[in-house]
Amino acid sequence: MTSNAVHLLASYVDALRPIIYIKHFDFNAVDILIKQVVTNQEIHEYNDAGGYVYFESKNPKCYNISYDIETFLLNFYHEDDGENFLVLKDIHFYLDNPKVIALLKSIALKTLNRENFYTTIFMVASKLVIPNELENLITVFDIPIPQVNQIRNIIKQFSQNLNCNVENNVIEELALSFKGLSEFEIIQILNLAYQNGGAINKDDKQLIIQEKEQFIKKTGTLEILNFPETINDIGGLNKLIFWLQKKAKVFKNLDQAIKYGVDIPKGILLVGMPGCGKSLVAKATARLFEVPLLRLDIGKLLGKYVGESEENFSKAIKIAEAVSPCILWVDEIEKAFAGIGESGGGSDVTTRLFGNFLTWIQEKENTVFVVATSNDISKFPAEFLRKGRFDELFFVDLPNGEERKKIFEIHLKKRGKYHKNIDIISLLDQTEGYCGADIEAIVKETIENAFIDNKDTISTDDLLAVIKSTESISKSLKKKIEKIRESLSKISIKPAS
């Protein structure tokens, strides 16, 4: 446990904070921390498994007496003076009990108001539950996760214990990959890596990513995605791809880049026409950076209680940071934050969430790379678009002739139907104003028709026939596209092509 954590918890105890709530799943780590703070006094523990137990051994203190939590608390409330330290494990199960709440409140107020009565209550649980009656008496204490220098020491200590040599450059690489995990989780993964291969090396970065994916599967606010798409599946957008390739070099060599003085990339905002590859870029970026892809669903963050949405957002961000380095994809961000700046009901919640998002992306110093996509940013406030939020803003327009040619080739080759007799050049004049999604739909329908007609191959005429029956996005969404172009003309934004 870090000296900073010990010092901070000790300062809370010395300041007579009556109730200290420690939200953490690793009770052993919490016990070690409390023992470092409370060195000379007895610690009294109550947990659901054993009732009133010895803090060190966890054996029951009273074999012949039935002790529930009310009896345990009454025992200390009735004392007239002295200094006591109580540890209540899995306390959240009891915080809907009025008697328990009343006893906790009475002990806390007695500590604050009566001389010679000092009782510090450590409430320990993996879930944060704070009743209104105790809100002003509780101090929430977060055990900080290890920083990179501490992770290095954990790896070194682990290797020494097993007499397993780990090269310094491997330690540096793994330390960055372990960022966001607790000491307990780091040691568990190191154990797994050692058992699998009998050594610790750079290849274990992939194991770390796989284990981090377990975090995502346990949440309802984030989704981990696996797509086969790569940068080679994108037709055009050359300026954007070149920019991403530069950032990928930084991401793949983070330790060296940080030592050189390079800032950790924050992310990008992709704005532009529907169906032109923004989502495809988000998927391909994860492959390019060789990191997991997480999708944040803002709609799933919204809760029915006051503060619940903000708590869900904070939890989602903490999980993303724990899984980092990763790509965090916020798709159609204009829909996610619809109603910002308005008043009343859900709009107030959305505005607060938007503010939290802006603050986080502005101040973050972690390896979560944000890819936000949007069709229309006209309703966003100006501060959302200023430098410092994202590394860059790119405009994804309808594909030009060269890009449409490449898109046709990509989709025909992907389905094994590309051959030299297809005159793609003749298709370009007929697909002016078509987006990438339109072209993909044309190729898919053409191949389906050929299968139904028992054709071995497809021809240029087959493709042209489907093109004639397919309305382009520039016609079907004409007014929306005009509105998008008008809003984008008012801001400075780089073209992706």
PAPA-998927 format. One record per residue (C-alpha): x, y, z. Coordinates in nm, 2 decimals, decimal comma, padded with zeros to 4 digits. Example, Ala and Ser with C-alpha at 12.3 -4.5 7.8 and 13.67 -1.06 7.14 Angstrom:
REM PAPA-998927
east / north / up
01,23 / -00,45 / 00,78
01,37 / -00,11 / 00,71
REM end
This chain:
REM PAPA-998927
east / north / up
00,00 / 00,00 / 00,00
00,14 / 00,34 / -00,09
00,27 / 00,58 / 00,18
00,03 / 00,85 / 00,04
-00,27 / 00,63 / 00,11
-00,15 / 00,55 / 00,47
-00,08 / 00,91 / 00,54
-00,42 / 01,03 / 00,41
-00,62 / 00,77 / 00,60
-00,42 / 00,84 / 00,92
-00,50 / 01,21 / 00,88
-00,87 / 01,13 / 00,86
-00,84 / 00,93 / 01,18
-00,64 / 01,20 / 01,36
-00,90 / 01,46 / 01,25
-01,17 / 01,26 / 01,43
-01,36 / 01,17 / 01,12
-01,62 / 00,94 / 01,28
-01,71 / 00,72 / 00,99
-01,47 / 00,64 / 00,70
-01,62 / 00,45 / 00,41
-01,36 / 00,25 / 00,21
-01,51 / 00,12 / -00,12
-01,29 / -00,16 / -00,23
-01,33 / -00,53 / -00,33
-01,00 / -00,65 / -00,19
-01,06 / -00,67 / 00,19
-00,72 / -00,81 / 00,25
-00,56 / -00,49 / 00,11
-00,79 / -00,28 / 00,32
-00,69 / -00,48 / 00,63
-00,32 / -00,41 / 00,56
-00,40 / -00,04 / 00,52
-00,59 / -00,02 / 00,84
-00,32 / -00,21 / 01,03
-00,06 / 00,04 / 00,91
-00,28 / 00,33 / 01,05
-00,40 / 00,17 / 01,37
-00,08 / 00,03 / 01,52
-00,12 / 00,01 / 01,89
-00,49 / -00,03 / 01,96
-00,72 / -00,33 / 01,92
-00,93 / -00,34 / 01,61
-01,29 / -00,48 / 01,64
-01,43 / -00,63 / 01,33
-01,78 / -00,74 / 01,23
-01,84 / -00,93 / 00,91
-02,14 / -01,13 / 00,78
-01,95 / -01,46 / 00,77
-01,83 / -01,47 / 01,13
-02,01 / -01,19 / 01,32
-01,79 / -01,03 / 01,58
-01,44 / -01,16 / 01,49
-01,07 / -01,11 / 01,58
-00,93 / -00,87 / 01,32
-00,61 / -01,07 / 01,26
-00,74 / -01,43 / 01,25
-01,11 / -01,37 / 01,16
-01,21 / -01,63 / 01,42
-01,53 / -01,56 / 01,61
-01,48 / -01,37 / 01,94
-01,80 / -01,50 / 02,10
-01,87 / -01,86 / 02,02
-02,16 / -01,90 / 02,26
-02,33 / -01,56 / 02,20
-02,54 / -01,48 / 01,89
-02,40 / -01,15 / 01,77
-02,58 / -00,95 / 01,50
-02,46 / -00,61 / 01,38
-02,71 / -00,43 / 01,61
-02,57 / -00,61 / 01,92
-02,22 / -00,53 / 01,80
-02,28 / -00,16 / 01,77
-02,48 / -00,14 / 02,09
-02,18 / -00,28 / 02,27
-01,97 / 00,01 / 02,18
-02,24 / 00,28 / 02,20
-02,29 / 00,20 / 02,57
-01,93 / 00,26 / 02,65
-01,87 / 00,58 / 02,85
-01,52 / 00,66 / 02,73
-01,21 / 00,52 / 02,56
-01,08 / 00,49 / 02,20
-01,22 / 00,22 / 01,97
-01,17 / 00,12 / 01,61
-01,45 / -00,07 / 01,44
-01,43 / -00,24 / 01,10
-01,77 / -00,32 / 00,94
-01,73 / -00,55 / 00,64
-02,00 / -00,56 / 00,36
-02,18 / -00,28 / 00,55
-02,40 / -00,19 / 00,25
-02,62 / -00,49 / 00,32
-02,74 / -00,33 / 00,65
-02,78 / 00,04 / 00,54
-03,15 / 00,00 / 00,48
-03,20 / -00,09 / 00,85
-03,32 / 00,21 / 01,05
-03,18 / 00,07 / 01,38
-02,84 / 00,02 / 01,23
-02,84 / 00,37 / 01,08
-02,95 / 00,52 / 01,41
-02,67 / 00,34 / 01,60
-02,41 / 00,45 / 01,35
-02,53 / 00,80 / 01,37
-02,54 / 00,80 / 01,76
-02,18 / 00,66 / 01,79
-02,06 / 00,92 / 01,53
-02,22 / 01,21 / 01,71
-02,10 / 01,09 / 02,05
-01,75 / 01,08 / 01,91
-01,78 / 01,44 / 01,79
-01,95 / 01,59 / 02,10
-01,83 / 01,40 / 02,41
-01,49 / 01,43 / 02,56
-01,29 / 01,11 / 02,61
-01,51 / 00,91 / 02,37
-01,33 / 00,84 / 02,04
-01,47 / 00,57 / 01,81
-01,36 / 00,55 / 01,45
-01,58 / 00,33 / 01,23
-01,43 / 00,19 / 00,91
-01,71 / 00,09 / 00,68
-01,58 / -00,15 / 00,41
-01,77 / -00,26 / 00,11
-01,74 / -00,31 / -00,27
-02,05 / -00,10 / -00,32
-02,10 / 00,26 / -00,21
-02,43 / 00,31 / -00,02
-02,47 / 00,63 / 00,18
-02,80 / 00,69 / 00,36
-02,92 / 01,05 / 00,38
-02,90 / 01,04 / 00,76
-02,53 / 00,96 / 00,76
-02,42 / 01,17 / 00,46
-02,26 / 01,45 / 00,67
-02,09 / 01,21 / 00,90
-01,92 / 00,99 / 00,64
-01,59 / 01,05 / 00,47
-01,54 / 00,84 / 00,15
-01,19 / 00,71 / 00,11
-01,07 / 00,57 / -00,22
-00,76 / 00,35 / -00,21
-00,55 / 00,48 / -00,50
-00,44 / 00,24 / -00,77
-00,07 / 00,19 / -00,81
00,12 / 00,44 / -01,03
00,37 / 00,33 / -01,29
00,67 / 00,35 / -01,06
00,49 / 00,14 / -00,80
00,38 / -00,11 / -01,07
00,75 / -00,15 / -01,17
00,83 / -00,24 / -00,81
00,54 / -00,49 / -00,79
00,68 / -00,66 / -01,10
01,03 / -00,66 / -00,97
00,93 / -00,80 / -00,63
00,72 / -01,07 / -00,81
01,02 / -01,17 / -01,02
01,25 / -01,18 / -00,72
01,01 / -01,40 / -00,52
01,01 / -01,65 / -00,80
01,37 / -01,61 / -00,90
01,25 / -01,52 / -01,25
01,45 / -01,27 / -01,44
01,25 / -00,99 / -01,62
01,44 / -00,75 / -01,85
01,40 / -00,38 / -01,77
01,25 / -00,29 / -02,11
00,98 / -00,56 / -02,05
00,91 / -00,42 / -01,70
00,86 / -00,08 / -01,86
00,62 / -00,21 / -02,12
00,42 / -00,42 / -01,88
00,40 / -00,14 / -01,62
00,22 / 00,08 / -01,87
-00,02 / -00,20 / -01,97
-00,10 / -00,27 / -01,60
-00,20 / 00,09 / -01,54
-00,55 / 00,11 / -01,39
-00,53 / -00,22 / -01,21
-00,50 / -00,28 / -00,83
-00,19 / -00,45 / -00,68
-00,41 / -00,76 / -00,62
-00,51 / -00,78 / -00,99
-00,15 / -00,72 / -01,11
-00,02 / -01,01 / -00,91
-00,30 / -01,24 / -01,02
-00,22 / -01,17 / -01,39
00,16 / -01,21 / -01,33
00,09 / -01,54 / -01,16
-00,12 / -01,65 / -01,46
00,15 / -01,54 / -01,71
00,42 / -01,72 / -01,52
00,21 / -02,04 / -01,49
00,13 / -02,03 / -01,87
00,49 / -01,98 / -01,99
00,73 / -02,01 / -01,70
00,85 / -01,66 / -01,77
00,74 / -01,29 / -01,79
00,79 / -01,12 / -02,13
00,65 / -00,87 / -02,37
00,40 / -01,12 / -02,51
00,22 / -01,10 / -02,18
00,08 / -00,76 / -02,28
-00,19 / -00,95 / -02,48
-00,28 / -01,15 / -02,16
-00,32 / -00,83 / -01,97
-00,56 / -00,70 / -02,24
-00,76 / -01,02 / -02,22
-00,79 / -01,00 / -01,84
-00,89 / -00,64 / -01,86
-01,17 / -00,74 / -02,09
-01,33 / -00,92 / -01,79
-01,40 / -00,57 / -01,63
-01,60 / -00,47 / -01,93
-01,81 / -00,79 / -01,94
-01,93 / -00,71 / -01,58
-02,07 / -00,36 / -01,67
-02,38 / -00,25 / -01,85
-02,24 / 00,09 / -01,95
-01,95 / -00,02 / -02,16
-01,93 / -00,27 / -02,44
-01,61 / -00,44 / -02,57
-01,61 / -00,49 / -02,94
-01,41 / -00,71 / -03,17
-01,41 / -00,63 / -03,54
-01,20 / -00,76 / -03,83
-01,18 / -00,43 / -04,00
-00,84 / -00,27 / -04,05
-00,71 / 00,06 / -04,20
-00,69 / -00,13 / -04,53
-01,07 / -00,16 / -04,53
-01,11 / 00,22 / -04,55
-01,15 / 00,37 / -04,90
-00,98 / 00,70 / -04,90
-00,96 / 00,94 / -04,60
-00,58 / 00,95 / -04,66
-00,51 / 01,26 / -04,44
-00,70 / 01,11 / -04,15
-00,53 / 00,77 / -04,19
-00,18 / 00,93 / -04,20
-00,26 / 01,12 / -03,88
-00,38 / 00,80 / -03,71
-00,07 / 00,61 / -03,82
00,15 / 00,88 / -03,65
-00,06 / 00,85 / -03,33
-00,04 / 00,47 / -03,35
00,34 / 00,49 / -03,34
00,32 / 00,69 / -03,02
00,07 / 00,45 / -02,87
00,27 / 00,14 / -02,95
00,59 / 00,30 / -02,80
00,43 / 00,49 / -02,51
00,72 / 00,44 / -02,26
00,97 / 00,57 / -02,51
00,74 / 00,85 / -02,63
00,67 / 00,98 / -02,28
01,04 / 00,98 / -02,19
01,11 / 01,17 / -02,50
00,85 / 01,43 / -02,40
00,56 / 01,34 / -02,63
00,21 / 01,41 / -02,48
-00,02 / 01,11 / -02,46
-00,28 / 01,14 / -02,74
-00,63 / 01,24 / -02,62
-00,85 / 01,15 / -02,92
-01,03 / 01,28 / -03,23
-01,37 / 01,40 / -03,32
-01,50 / 01,28 / -03,66
-01,78 / 01,49 / -03,81
-01,95 / 01,45 / -04,14
-02,19 / 01,27 / -04,37
-02,37 / 00,95 / -04,26
-02,24 / 00,63 / -04,41
-01,90 / 00,77 / -04,50
-01,68 / 00,56 / -04,28
-01,67 / 00,73 / -03,94
-01,77 / 00,42 / -03,75
-01,54 / 00,21 / -03,96
-01,25 / 00,44 / -03,87
-01,32 / 00,39 / -03,49
-01,31 / 00,01 / -03,54
-01,00 / 00,02 / -03,76
-00,82 / 00,25 / -03,51
-00,83 / -00,01 / -03,24
-00,67 / -00,26 / -03,48
-00,41 / 00,00 / -03,58
-00,33 / 00,09 / -03,22
-00,34 / -00,28 / -03,11
-00,56 / -00,21 / -02,81
-00,92 / -00,30 / -02,71
-01,22 / -00,11 / -02,85
-01,48 / 00,00 / -02,60
-01,81 / 00,16 / -02,69
-01,97 / 00,40 / -02,44
-02,35 / 00,40 / -02,46
-02,46 / 00,73 / -02,29
-02,82 / 00,62 / -02,29
-02,73 / 00,34 / -02,05
-02,58 / 00,58 / -01,80
-02,90 / 00,76 / -01,73
-03,05 / 00,66 / -01,39
-03,37 / 00,74 / -01,22
-03,22 / 00,87 / -00,89
-03,05 / 01,20 / -00,83
-02,68 / 01,17 / -00,90
-02,71 / 00,82 / -01,03
-02,63 / 00,92 / -01,39
-02,31 / 01,10 / -01,28
-02,21 / 00,80 / -01,07
-02,26 / 00,57 / -01,37
-02,05 / 00,80 / -01,59
-01,78 / 00,81 / -01,33
-01,78 / 00,43 / -01,30
-01,77 / 00,38 / -01,68
-01,47 / 00,62 / -01,71
-01,29 / 00,44 / -01,42
-01,34 / 00,11 / -01,60
-01,21 / 00,25 / -01,93
-00,91 / 00,39 / -01,75
-00,85 / 00,05 / -01,58
-00,86 / -00,12 / -01,92
-00,64 / 00,14 / -02,08
-00,46 / 00,16 / -02,32
-00,78 / 00,14 / -02,52
-01,00 / 00,32 / -02,77
-01,32 / 00,46 / -02,62
-01,58 / 00,51 / -02,90
-01,87 / 00,75 / -02,84
-02,09 / 00,69 / -03,15
-02,33 / 00,97 / -03,27
-02,23 / 01,19 / -02,98
-02,48 / 01,45 / -03,08
-02,76 / 01,20 / -02,99
-02,59 / 01,10 / -02,67
-02,59 / 01,45 / -02,54
-02,92 / 01,57 / -02,70
-03,08 / 01,85 / -02,50
-02,76 / 02,01 / -02,35
-02,82 / 02,37 / -02,24
-03,19 / 02,33 / -02,21
-03,37 / 02,33 / -01,87
-03,58 / 02,08 / -01,69
-03,58 / 01,70 / -01,62
-03,36 / 01,49 / -01,84
-03,20 / 01,79 / -02,01
-03,05 / 01,90 / -01,68
-02,90 / 01,55 / -01,63
-02,76 / 01,55 / -01,99
-02,61 / 01,89 / -01,94
-02,43 / 01,77 / -01,63
-02,31 / 01,46 / -01,80
-02,18 / 01,66 / -02,09
-01,99 / 01,89 / -01,85
-01,84 / 01,59 / -01,68
-01,74 / 01,45 / -02,02
-01,57 / 01,78 / -02,12
-01,38 / 01,81 / -01,79
-01,26 / 01,45 / -01,82
-01,14 / 01,47 / -02,17
-00,97 / 01,80 / -02,11
-00,78 / 01,69 / -01,80
-00,72 / 01,32 / -01,86
-00,36 / 01,21 / -01,86
-00,43 / 00,84 / -01,92
-00,41 / 00,62 / -02,23
-00,78 / 00,62 / -02,31
-00,79 / 00,74 / -02,67
-01,14 / 00,88 / -02,75
-01,29 / 00,85 / -03,09
-01,61 / 01,05 / -03,10
-01,83 / 01,05 / -03,41
-02,10 / 01,29 / -03,51
-02,32 / 01,37 / -03,81
-02,43 / 01,71 / -03,68
-02,24 / 01,93 / -03,42
-02,45 / 02,25 / -03,48
-02,61 / 02,23 / -03,14
-02,29 / 02,18 / -02,94
-02,15 / 02,48 / -02,75
-01,83 / 02,63 / -02,89
-01,62 / 02,50 / -02,59
-01,67 / 02,15 / -02,71
-01,48 / 02,21 / -03,03
-01,19 / 02,42 / -02,90
-00,84 / 02,29 / -02,90
-00,75 / 02,09 / -02,59
-01,06 / 01,88 / -02,59
-00,95 / 01,66 / -02,88
-00,62 / 01,64 / -03,06
-00,79 / 01,71 / -03,39
-01,12 / 01,75 / -03,56
-01,17 / 01,59 / -03,90
-01,45 / 01,64 / -04,16
-01,55 / 01,32 / -04,34
-01,72 / 01,42 / -04,67
-01,89 / 01,21 / -04,94
-01,62 / 01,01 / -05,12
-01,46 / 01,16 / -05,44
-01,41 / 00,95 / -05,76
-01,08 / 00,80 / -05,65
-01,22 / 00,70 / -05,31
-01,53 / 00,55 / -05,46
-01,31 / 00,34 / -05,69
-01,12 / 00,21 / -05,39
-01,44 / 00,14 / -05,20
-01,58 / -00,07 / -05,49
-01,26 / -00,26 / -05,51
-01,25 / -00,33 / -05,13
-01,60 / -00,46 / -05,12
-01,57 / -00,67 / -05,43
-01,24 / -00,83 / -05,32
-01,38 / -00,89 / -04,97
-01,65 / -01,11 / -05,13
-01,43 / -01,27 / -05,39
-01,60 / -01,11 / -05,69
-01,34 / -00,87 / -05,81
-01,20 / -00,94 / -06,16
-01,03 / -00,73 / -06,43
-01,33 / -00,73 / -06,66
-01,53 / -00,51 / -06,42
-01,49 / -00,15 / -06,55
-01,51 / 00,04 / -06,22
-01,42 / 00,37 / -06,39
-01,75 / 00,36 / -06,58
-01,93 / 00,32 / -06,24
-01,79 / 00,64 / -06,10
-01,99 / 00,88 / -06,31
-02,31 / 00,70 / -06,20
-02,23 / 00,71 / -05,83
-02,16 / 01,08 / -05,78
-02,30 / 01,17 / -05,44
-02,31 / 00,81 / -05,31
-02,15 / 00,74 / -04,97
-01,95 / 00,43 / -04,88
-02,25 / 00,26 / -04,73
-02,44 / 00,31 / -05,05
-02,16 / 00,15 / -05,25
-02,14 / -00,14 / -05,01
-02,51 / -00,20 / -05,04
-02,49 / -00,19 / -05,43
-02,21 / -00,46 / -05,42
-02,40 / -00,68 / -05,18
-02,72 / -00,66 / -05,38
-02,55 / -00,73 / -05,71
-02,38 / -01,04 / -05,57
-02,71 / -01,16 / -05,42
-02,88 / -01,11 / -05,75
-02,61 / -01,31 / -05,93
-02,64 / -01,59 / -05,68
-03,02 / -01,61 / -05,73
-02,97 / -01,60 / -06,11
-02,70 / -01,88 / -06,09
-02,43 / -01,66 / -06,24
-02,06 / -01,76 / -06,18
-01,94 / -01,40 / -06,19
-02,08 / -01,05 / -06,19
-02,04 / -00,79 / -06,46
-02,02 / -00,41 / -06,49
-02,38 / -00,41 / -06,63
-02,50 / -00,60 / -06,32
-02,35 / -00,33 / -06,10
-02,49 / -00,05 / -06,31
-02,84 / -00,20 / -06,30
-02,84 / -00,20 / -05,92
-02,69 / 00,16 / -05,91
-02,99 / 00,28 / -06,12
-03,24 / 00,14 / -05,86
-03,04 / 00,27 / -05,56
-03,11 / 00,63 / -05,44
-02,79 / 00,80 / -05,31
-02,77 / 00,95 / -04,96
-02,71 / 01,29 / -05,12
-03,07 / 01,27 / -05,26
-03,25 / 01,08 / -04,98
-03,10 / 01,31 / -04,71
-03,05 / 01,62 / -04,91
-03,18 / 01,87 / -04,66
-02,99 / 01,71 / -04,37
-02,66 / 01,71 / -04,57
-02,71 / 02,08 / -04,66
-02,76 / 02,15 / -04,29
-02,45 / 01,96 / -04,20
-02,24 / 02,15 / -04,46
-02,38 / 02,48 / -04,34
-02,29 / 02,42 / -03,97
-01,94 / 02,30 / -04,06
-01,87 / 02,61 / -04,27
-01,87 / 02,81 / -03,95
-01,58 / 02,62 / -03,78
-01,22 / 02,54 / -03,87
-01,20 / 02,16 / -03,93
-00,95 / 01,95 / -04,12
-01,07 / 01,75 / -04,42
-01,02 / 01,37 / -04,38
-00,94 / 01,33 / -04,75
REM end
